[in-house]
Amino acid sequence: MSRTLASTITRIRAFRIDLPLREGRYAWSGGNAVEVFDATVVAIDTAGGLTGWGEICPLGPAYLPAYAAGARTGIAELAPQLLGLDACALGLVNARMDSAMRGHPYVKSALDMACWDVLGQTAGLPVATLMGGHVGESIALYRAISQDTPAKMAASVRKYRREGYRKFQLKVGGDPDVDIARIHAAADVLSPGDVLVADANTGWTQHAALRVAAAVADVNVYLEQPCLTYEQCRVVRAHTNRPFVLDEVIDGLDMVARAAGDGAADVINLKISKVGGLTKARQIRDLCVSLGLAMTIEDTWGGDIVTAAIAHLAHSTPASHLFSSTDFNSYGTVTFADGAPARVNGRMAASRAPGLGVTPRMKVLGRPVIDVRA
């Protein structure tokens, strides 16, 4: 059987799985919070008997233009369009998805991720190798600190520092005076070499962001996505001496090029599902390396498969340009795939097995909610 025939897509399934949080609740700006994440796992079966796996898990419906039920509805719409295609022909698969559905990149992410898994299994190589090769033995992780009182957030920083984390992302974006106190409280418990990021998740108005930036001008902290629009963030950037991170507004190659040209950021957050999958995330990653922009490589949320995809993209990124990454599967109480990256002293490593290196536990996934066959 030829490689093309063997990797022809014959069936696409999707499974719904709940991912409860170990801490019980994750809160960020605007009063938003999630207790149980709703993830969708995708399986792409091929004529040669291979199965590639992907996952999409929006951060609730109020973070980005994405929501869990929408992901499944979109996957059901796109799946028939992909039957008969070569899963290893990533450019053709993405072109078909983009022609069949305008926008909705998060819908396409798990499908593209699963195709990368098929490609790796077909080639007998890890996805990280296909994306440039493993850089070093492991990658450093950040820990998100759910929004709470200044004292409780500082206590969380202490707790996760004992577990090996050295990078912390505080969820701010609320009352400016409280956020200033949160930042100072967290900074006071750090040690030399630790990294602190104050992530407002678009929650401040421009004038509030300027107040906070002025009040923490002497704190060793990065400011992340203070305002809703790119233009507002640029104003804040121009008035602060703190290093600056853009996240929610970075949704494609054009915005990366614009931000780099404007000098609007020192770091960007590259979320796999926000840009449509690993194929487009790798394009952005390579552009950032060429432009000299550092990156936090992550996703909106997820479990074992999303964490594996993050690990492969991050582990194949030059260390000089990898600001941080994250291990979302350590936040939840449910493990549904063997072979997923496991945190060790605040770091993780991508699997050296072919593809993403994950094997889902079908008893945990249950019956598919979508099943499309050729």
N, C-alpha and C positions, 0 to 999 in steps of 0.2 A: 504494500500500500504506500503510495507516495505521501510525502510529508503534508502537501496541501490537502489531499483527500483525508488523511488521518486527522488533521486539525480542523476539518469542516464542522461548523456548529450544527448540531442535530437537535438539541434540546436546551431550553433555558428554564430554570426553576428559581423561585424566590421564597424565602422563609422569613417569618416574622418572629423576633425574639425580644423579650424584655430584659433590660440590663439595670437592675436596681443598684443604687450607690451604697458603698460601704459606710460613708459618712451620713447617709440618709437624705442629704439635700445638697444641691449645688446652686449657689445664688450669684447673680451678677447684676449689672446696672439695670435701672428701670423697674426694679422690683421683680425681675424675672427669676425663676427658679425651676429646677427639675429634680424630681425624686427618682423616677424610673425612666430610663432612656428607651426609646422605641427604635430598634435597629432592624434593618432588612439585609439578609444574607442572600447572595446570588450564586447559583451554580450554573456554569456553562459546560455542557457535555459535548464531546466531539465524536466523530465517526471512528476514531482510533481508540476510543475507550478512556480518554483522559477527561478529567473534570477540573475546571478552573474555578476558583472561589473569589468572591468580592463581597464588600459590605459597604453600606451607607447608613449613617446615623446622624440626622440633623440635631442640632442643639435646641430642641423644641421648635415651635412654629414662629417664635418672636425674635429670633436672633438674625437670621438671613432669610431671603425669599426662598425658603425650603421647609418642608414638613414631612413627617414620616409617611403618612398615608399618601401624600403626593408622590413620594419616591416609588411606592409600589404601583400606583396608578400609571405613572410614566413608564416604569419597567414593563408592565403588561402591554403598553402601547408600542414600545420599541422592540420587544423581544421577537415578534414575527418578522420584523424587518431585517434581523440579523441571522436568521436561520439560513443555512447554505453558504454563509461567508466563511472565509478562512480566519479562525480566531487569532492566528499569528500575524495576520496582515493588519496591524494596529492602525495604520493610516487609513486604510479602506473602511475598517470598522467605525472609526471616529467620523469619517466623512459621511458614512451612511446614517449614523445617529444624528449628525448635525443637519443633514438634509431632511430627515424624517421628522425631526422635532427641533424647532427653533428655540434656543435658550435652554433653560432648565438644566444647567450643567450637573447639578447634584444627582439628577436621575441617571445620568450617563456614567457616573463615576464607578459604581460597583460593577457595571458591565465591562468597562474598560479594564478595571482592576483584575477581573476574572480572566480576561484575555491575556494579560501579562502573565498570570499564573500558568495558563496553557502554554504560552510561548516558552517560559522557563522550563516547564516539564518536558516540552518537545525537544528543546536544546540540551536538556540535562544540566542546566545551569541555574544558579540562584538569580532572582530578579536583580539584586544588587550588582551582580557581575554584568548583566546585560545593560545596566544603567551607568556603568563606568568602573565597577570594581569596588570591593570592600576597602574602606579607608580606615586604617587602625583596627583595633580589636573590639571597640565598643564606642557608643555615643552617649554624651551627657544629656540628661533629662531635666526638664523643669517640672515643678509641682505647682498646679493652680491652687490658690488659696481662696476658698469660697468667701463671699462678702459677709462680714459679720462685724462685731464691735472691734475697735482697735486692739484691745487686750486679747480677745479670742483669736484674731488673725495672727497676732504676734506669737501666741501659744502654738498655733498650727505650724508656723514657720519653724519654731523650735522642734516640734515633733518630727516634721519631715526632714529636718536637717540631721536628726539622730538616725534617720533611716538611710542617709547617704546623699540626699539631694543637696545641691549647692546653688541651684537656680530656682527662684520663686516668682510666680506671677500673681500679684495681688489683684483681686477683683474690686475695683473702685468704681468711679462714675456715678456717685451719689451726691449727697450734700458735700460741698467743697470743704467745709470746716472739718467734718468727720473724716473725709478722705485724706486731708492733710495729716490728721492725727493717726490714721491707719498707716500711712507711709512712714511717718517718723517712728511709730511703735515697731513696725517690722524692721526698719533699718537698724534700730537699736539692738536687735538680737542677732544680727548677722556677724559673721567672722570674715577676716580678710580673704579675698578670693570669691566670696559669695556674690551672686548677681540678683538684683531686685528689679522687677518690672512692675510698674503701676498701670494696669490695663483698665481703661475706662469703658471699653466696649461701646464707644460712641455716646456715652451717657452724659457728658458735660456739654453745656452751652459754651460758646466761644469765650465769653467773659469769665465763666466759672473756671474753665481750663486755664486761662491766663492767671487767675488768682492762685490756683494750685501750683502751676509751674513756678511762679515767683516764690511761693512759700517753701518749695523744696529745692530751691536753686543750689543749696549747699549739701544736699543729700545725694549719695551715690545710687541713683535710681534712673531707670529708663522710663520714659513716658510712652504709653501705647494707645493709639487710636482714641484721642481725647474727645473728638467731635464726630458728628454724623457725616459731614461731607468732606471731600478732599480739600476744598478751598478753605474751610474753617480750620482743618488740621494744619494747613500750610501757614496760616496766620500764627497759630500757636507755636509752630516749629520756628518761625522767624523771631519769636520773642523769648525763647528759652535756651539755656546753655546745656540742657540735659539731652543725652542721646535719645533719638526718636524712632519709634516703631509704627509702621502702618500695617493694618490688618484688614478690616472689613471692606475697605475701598479697593484693595488689591485683588482684582478678580480676573486678570488676564494679562497677556503680554503687553498690551497697549498701556495699561496703567502702571506696570513696572517701568516701562520706558519713560513714561511721563514723570513719574516720581523721581527717577534717577536724573532726568534732565533738569528738573526743578530743584534738585538737592533737597527733596522733601522728606527723606527718611535715611536712617543709617542701617535699619534692619526692616525686613518685611516678614510677615507671617504668611507662609505658603500652605494653604489648606487644600488637600487633594480634591475633596468633593466640590469645593467652591469654584474650582477652575475646570472641573469636568473629568477628572481621573488622573491616573499616573502618566499617561502620554503627554498631556498638556502641562502637568506639574513638572515633568522632567524638562520640557522646553523652557518653562519659566526659570527653573533651577539653573539651567545652563546659561540663560541670559543674565541672571543675577551674578553668576560667577564672572562672566565677561565684563559686567559693569562694575564689579567690586562691591556689590550689595550683599550683606550678610542675611541669613535666613533662619527663622524658626520653621522647621518642617513638621507639619502635623495635619490634623483634619478637624472637622467641626466637633465630632465625638466618635465613639465606636468601641468595639470589643476586640477580640483576638485577631480578626482578619484585618481590620483597619490598622491596628497596632503593628501587624506584620508589614503591611504596605508602607506605613510611615517609616519603619525601621529600614527597609530596603532602599527607599529613596534617600533617607538621611545618611545611611551608612555608606552610600556611594557618592556623597557630596564632599568636596575638599574641606578638610577641617578648618581651614582659614576662613571659610564662608558659612560654616554651620554654627549659628549662634546657639541653637538649642533644638530639642525635640521633646516628644512626650510619649508616655506609655499608658494610653487610656484604659487598657485592660486591667491595670492595677487599681483603678478607681471603683470597679464594679464587683459584685458578689458572684456573678455567673461566668464560668469558663465554658466555652462551647467548641474549642478547637485545640487539638494537640499540636505541639511544635511552634506555638506562638511565642514571641519574645517575652522573656521574664526579666524583671528589674533586679539588678544586683548592685547594691550600694549607689543608687541614683544613676545607674547607667543601664543600657540594654544593647543587644547585638542582633543583627539580622541573621536569620537562619542561613546555613551553608547548603541546605538541601535544594533540589531543583524547584523552580517556581518561587512561590511565596513561602513554601515549607510548612504549610498548615494542613491539618487533616481534621475537618469538622466532626463533631460527635453527633451523629444523626439522631440519636435518642433525645438529645437536648434540643435540636432544631425542630424535630417533629415533622409534621406533614407540610408540604409546600402550599403556599397560598396562591402561587402562580405556577403553572406548568404548561409550557408551550413546546410542542414537538414538531419536527419536520414532517 
